Amino acid sequence: MDSPEDLCNIEDDGATACTSPTSSGSPGESAYRLFGRQGTIHRFMGGGKDVLLILIILLFLRANYNVIRDRQLQTLPELVLSEEMVNNAAASFRVKINNVLHMAHDITLGKDFKLFFKVVVCMWLLSVIGSYFSFFTLAYIGTIISITVPAFYSKFEEPVDRYCGMIHRQFSKHYKIVDDGVFSRLPRSFSKNKDS
């Protein structure tokens, strides 16, 4: 199955940090965690869902109790969005869209070649996948994956983190080889206006 070497991180200075397959996953350990998180998936995804569910149940029981005792229920406040709130949300959204457009402009001009290369590879992969499947099939597959993967991950969290850590280390080694051999030889900027 797994050798002890697979569970060890060998760092640049020669130090070795090992994790056991039955580790508890506390934040102090050097175990690889999917999505770079330090806590459990429940804390990462928002552990307040249980509290919200309990609050809804309590409100339901309170409403039924008041009906049984023939008491008048308090009316819910009317929810209204003010024009100021809408304008603030629109201004915040405009700033985020402008940042994305600025980043897209920099990628197009070749100011960040690594990001440009990643975008080209992602677009190529999307075109290859899109040539084999229709949009509806991809939407169906995406829906099924978005429902099943979180349930699978919450059930098998430790083994998935362990195997993803091994895969991440392998990809990091290969990326470092490509980065040293190819990307470091490419010019940092293709634009004519260099700030040197």
N, C-alpha and C positions, 0 to 999 in steps of 0.2 A: 504494500500500500504506500505509505509515505515513509521515507527515510528521515532520520533526524536532521540530515543536512537540508532537506527541503523546508524545514520549519525554522531555519536560522537565517537571519539577515547578516550578511557580511558587509560591513561598512567600509568606506574608503581608507580609514586609518588602520584597518586590520581587525578592529574590534568585532566581536560576534555577539548578536543579541538573539536568543532563542525563545520561542514560545511553544508551550506544550499544546497538544491538540485539545486538551480539556481545560484550557485556561478560562478564567472567568471573564476576561475581556475588560478588566478595569482600566481606567484612563492612564494609570501609571505604567502599564505594560507597553512593550514596543510592538504589539501585534498589529498587523495590517487590518484596517477597517475600511470596508467599501464606502465610497463617497467621501473619504477623508474625515469621517466623524469620530468623535471621541467617546460618545455614549452609545446606549442601545438604540435600535431603530425606532423604538417607541418614543424615546425622548427626542430623537432626531426629527421624526415626523410630527411631533407635537403630542405630548402625553396628556393634554387637557381634554381629549375627546371623551374620556370616561367621566370627567367632572361635568362636562356639558350634558352628557346623557343622564347622569344622576339629577342634574338641575331640571331637565325637561320632565323626568319622571316625577320629581317633587312638585313641579307646577301642575302636572296632570292630576296627581293625587289631591292637591290642594283645591283644584277646581271641582273635582268630584265630591270632595268633602263639603265644600260650600253649597253644592247643589243638594246634597242629602240633608243638610241643616237648614235649607231654605234661606240662605244668606245671599245677598247681592254680590256678585263678582265685581272686582274693580275693573274698570275699563282699561284697555290697553292704550297707551299713548299713540297718537297718530304720527306716523313716520313721514317726514318731509325733508327733501334735500334742498338746502338753501342754494342760492345762486353763487354765493361765495365758495361753498364747498365744491361745487361743480367746476368753477373757474380754477380753484387751487389744484384739483385733480387733473384738469386739462393742462395746466401749466407744467405740472410734474411729468405728465405723460409726454408733453412736447419736448422737455429737456432730455428725457430718455431716448426718444426717437432721434433727436439731433445727435446724441452721442453715438447711436448705432450708425447713423448716416456718415458721421465723421470717421468712424472706424472703417466703414465700407469704402469711403473715399481714400483712406490711407492704404487699404489693401489693394485697391485698384491701381494706385500710383506706384505700388511696389515698395512702399516704405517699410513694411514688415513682411519679409519674404517667407518666413516660417509660417505665419498665419495665412498668407496667400497660398502657400503650398497645401496647407490643411484644408482650406476652403475648396481648392481645386479637386483634391482627392475626395472630399465629401460630396461635391457636386457630381463627380464622375460615378461614385458609388450609387448615388440616388438615381442617376440616369440608367445605370445598369440594372438596378433593382426595378425601376419603373418600366423598363422594356420587357420584363418578364411577367409583371403583375399589373392588373388594372387598379385604378384608384380605390374602388370599392373593396377589392380584395385586400389591399394594403390597410385600408381603414378598419376592416374586420379583424385582420391579424393584429393590428395595433391595439384594438379594443380588447381582444382576448389576452394579449400579452400584458396590458396594463392592469387587468383584473387578476391574472394568475401569478405573475412574477412577485408582487408584494406578499401574497399569501405564502408562496414557496419560500421567499427569503425570510419571512418572519418565523417559519417553521424550522429552516435549516440555516440559521444565521452564522453559526461558528464555522461549519465546513465551507460554506460559500465564501466567507471572509478569508479563510485559510487558502483556498484554491485561487481566489482572485488575487491574493497577495503574491502567490507563486507566479501567476501569469503576469502580474504587474512588474515584478522584478525581471522576468525574462524580457518583456517588452522594453523595459528601461535599459537593459543591457544592449539590446539590438538598436534602440534609438540612439544611445550614446555612440555606438560604432558608426551609425549613419551620420550623426551630427558631427563627429570628429572627421569623418572621411569625406563628406559631401558638403554639408551646409556651411562648415567653417571656411570652405574655399570660395563660396559665393559672395558677391559684394553685398554689403549691408543695405544699400539703397540703390535703386535704379533711377532715381530722379536726378536731374542735373543740378538742382540747388542743394549742394551739400553744406551742412553746418559744421565745418571743420575749423 
